[in-house]
Amino acid sequence: MRNESKQTKPDCPLIGQNGNIYNLVGIAAKTLKRNGLSAEATKMSTRVFSSGSYDEALGIIGEYVNITSVDEPNEDTASWIKALPVWSEFASTVKQEFNSEFTSEI
């Protein structure tokens, strides 16, 4: 991708994963494919496996994806976490209504 494309790099949670290069390439390739970048996934894998060192391989992966931590929430997780207070309030309301109906019948 070396500045050939103006597409943004997808976030890829590699920090905290098993550091085996095959594992990291697999995670990064899957991330690229999920973001419609299958050709880039193939190019990245080819370049990584022909690289001369682990550090070089990690640098190549970083050219294709934004390396993030497994502890950092991605956009999907972040939106779900933001919705938690709403669901918590909803569940509390339902519980109160259920309890008031149930206790009024006794």
CORMO-V833275 format. One record per backbone hydrogen bond with DSSP energy under -1.0 kcal/mol. NH is the residue of the N-H (numbers start at 1). CO is the residue of the C=O. If there is no record, write none. Layout:
NH/CO + NH/CO
This chain:
4/1 + 5/1 + 12/66 + 14/12 + 14/68 + 15/68 + 17/14 + 24/20 + 25/21 + 26/22 + 27/23 + 28/24 + 29/25 + 30/26 + 31/27 + 32/28 + 33/29 + 34/30 + 36/33 + 37/32 + 41/37 + 42/38 + 43/39 + 44/40 + 45/41 + 46/42 + 47/43 + 48/44 + 49/45 + 51/48 + 57/53 + 58/54 + 59/55 + 60/56 + 61/57 + 62/58 + 64/61 + 65/61 + 66/10 + 68/12 + 70/15 + 72/69 + 78/74 + 79/75 + 80/76 + 81/77 + 82/78 + 83/79 + 87/83 + 88/84 + 89/85 + 90/86 + 91/87 + 92/88 + 93/89 + 94/90 + 95/91 + 96/92 + 97/93 + 98/94 + 99/95 + 100/96 + 101/97 + 102/98 + 103/99 + 104/100
